[in-house]
Amino acid sequence: METTEAIMTLRDVSAGYDWRNIVSGISVSICADSFVGIVGPNGGGKTTILRVMLGLLKPTHGSVWRRSGLKIGYMPQVVDIDHEFPISVKDVVLMGQMSGHRLFVGRESRRKAEELIEMARLGAVADRKIGEISGGQRQRAMLCRALMSEPDLLIMDEPATYMDRNSETTLQKMLPSLSQKMAIVMVSHDLESVMSMAKEVILINGTMRRVSSKNMPHHNPDEYFIHSRQS
């Protein structure tokens, strides 16, 4: 993907809860070829920004522009699943094809689901109940579900949560390929992983600083968080 066309723009956004802003002065454009990593301390506003991007939280100040018809896939940090609910991994992935209250399970949808399941190395557990597989496998299933709609923008909140080393390795192999087809915004606490994959890094601690991942210091990134809080 070679275009730099913006698909989402946040302009001077402030947002929070119960009349208290968690973040303020956030201005950023996500382009069609973006791979942006968001890092910062707990409580610094990373998930708040994702909620604004998803349209789940209205800014208290500023504006959010999204390209008309923009399709967003979302992989949440934690998914509460009833371990007794009789739904298979494949069915969970197919849920990403839902439109309103309808679930399309035609031949093309099943083919797409099978391709994603194989890409995520879940073929061996595709027919097992979602509650019977490991946490890392569930996270990969949630990623496949987010990809079913062929989104223009994939938003991931701590995708490696509950993943073991094998699952993390699989994820790290998948993302560079996916970034050739869609924009990606990823929140992660793993600075090394973010720097190895993302083209740019947004440092969030109430306010923000955006830097090239190549210039992100491997030593003490807290100096950037402190700077952004005092700016």
RAWO-V762382 format. One record per pair of residues at least 12 apart in sequence whose C-alpha atoms are under 7 Angstrom apart, sorted by sequence separation. I is the first residue (numbers start at 0). J is the second residue. If there is no record, write none. Layout:
# RAWO-V762382
i:I j:J
i:I j:J
This chain:
# RAWO-V762382
i:12 j:24
i:13 j:25
i:199 j:211
i:200 j:212
i:11 j:24
i:12 j:25
i:198 j:211
i:199 j:212
i:11 j:25
i:12 j:26
i:198 j:212
i:10 j:25
i:11 j:26
i:197 j:212
i:9 j:25
i:10 j:26
i:9 j:26
i:10 j:27
i:9 j:27
i:194 j:212
i:8 j:27
i:9 j:28
i:93 j:112
i:208 j:227
i:8 j:28
i:92 j:112
i:119 j:139
i:138 j:158
i:204 j:224
i:207 j:227
i:7 j:28
i:8 j:29
i:175 j:196
i:203 j:224
i:206 j:227
i:7 j:29
i:22 j:44
i:202 j:224
i:206 j:228
i:5 j:28
i:6 j:29
i:7 j:30
i:21 j:44
i:89 j:112
i:204 j:227
i:205 j:228
i:5 j:29
i:6 j:30
i:204 j:228
i:5 j:30
i:6 j:31
i:4 j:30
i:5 j:31
i:135 j:161
i:3 j:30
i:4 j:31
i:116 j:143
i:134 j:161
i:135 j:162
i:3 j:31
i:115 j:143
i:134 j:162
i:135 j:163
i:153 j:181
i:2 j:31
i:3 j:32
i:152 j:181
i:153 j:182
i:154 j:183
i:155 j:184
i:156 j:185
i:157 j:186
i:2 j:32
i:151 j:181
i:152 j:182
i:153 j:183
i:154 j:184
i:155 j:185
i:156 j:186
i:157 j:187
i:1 j:32
i:135 j:166
i:150 j:181
i:151 j:182
i:152 j:183
i:153 j:184
i:154 j:185
i:155 j:186
i:156 j:187
i:0 j:32
i:15 j:47
i:112 j:147
i:89 j:125
i:88 j:125
i:89 j:126
i:87 j:125
i:88 j:126
i:87 j:126
i:88 j:127
i:87 j:127
i:88 j:128
i:87 j:128
i:88 j:129
i:86 j:128
i:87 j:129
i:85 j:128
i:86 j:129
i:14 j:58
i:13 j:58
i:14 j:59
i:12 j:58
i:13 j:59
i:14 j:60
i:13 j:60
i:83 j:130
i:12 j:60
i:13 j:61
i:82 j:130
i:92 j:140
i:12 j:61
i:81 j:130
i:82 j:131
i:92 j:141
i:95 j:144
i:11 j:61
i:12 j:62
i:80 j:130
i:94 j:144
i:95 j:145
i:119 j:169
i:10 j:61
i:92 j:143
i:93 j:144
i:96 j:147
i:10 j:62
i:88 j:140
i:92 j:144
i:95 j:147
i:96 j:148
i:9 j:62
i:10 j:63
i:91 j:144
i:95 j:148
i:9 j:63
i:8 j:63
i:9 j:64
i:8 j:64
i:7 j:64
i:8 j:65
i:7 j:65
i:6 j:65
i:7 j:66
i:6 j:66
i:74 j:141
i:74 j:142
i:74 j:145
i:73 j:145
i:72 j:145
i:72 j:146
i:72 j:150
i:71 j:150
i:70 j:150
i:71 j:151
i:72 j:152
i:73 j:153
i:74 j:154
i:75 j:155
i:76 j:156
i:70 j:151
i:71 j:152
i:72 j:153
i:73 j:154
i:74 j:155
i:75 j:156
i:76 j:157
i:69 j:151
i:70 j:152
i:71 j:153
i:72 j:154
i:73 j:155
i:74 j:156
i:76 j:158
i:74 j:158
i:76 j:160
i:45 j:186
i:34 j:178
i:34 j:182
i:35 j:183
i:36 j:184
i:37 j:185
i:38 j:186
i:32 j:181
i:33 j:182
i:34 j:183
i:35 j:184
i:36 j:185
i:37 j:186
i:38 j:187
i:31 j:181
i:32 j:182
i:33 j:183
i:34 j:184
i:35 j:185
i:36 j:186
i:37 j:187
i:38 j:188
i:31 j:182
i:30 j:182
i:36 j:193
i:45 j:203
i:44 j:203
i:43 j:203
i:44 j:204
i:36 j:197
i:43 j:204
i:44 j:205
i:35 j:197
i:43 j:205
i:34 j:197
i:35 j:198
i:36 j:199
i:37 j:200
i:38 j:201
i:39 j:202
i:34 j:198
i:35 j:199
i:36 j:200
i:37 j:201
i:38 j:202
i:39 j:203
i:40 j:204
i:34 j:199
i:35 j:200
i:36 j:201
i:37 j:202
i:38 j:203
i:39 j:204
i:37 j:203
i:0 j:179
i:0 j:180
i:25 j:206
i:23 j:205
i:24 j:206
i:25 j:207
i:22 j:205
i:23 j:206
i:21 j:205
i:22 j:206
i:39 j:224
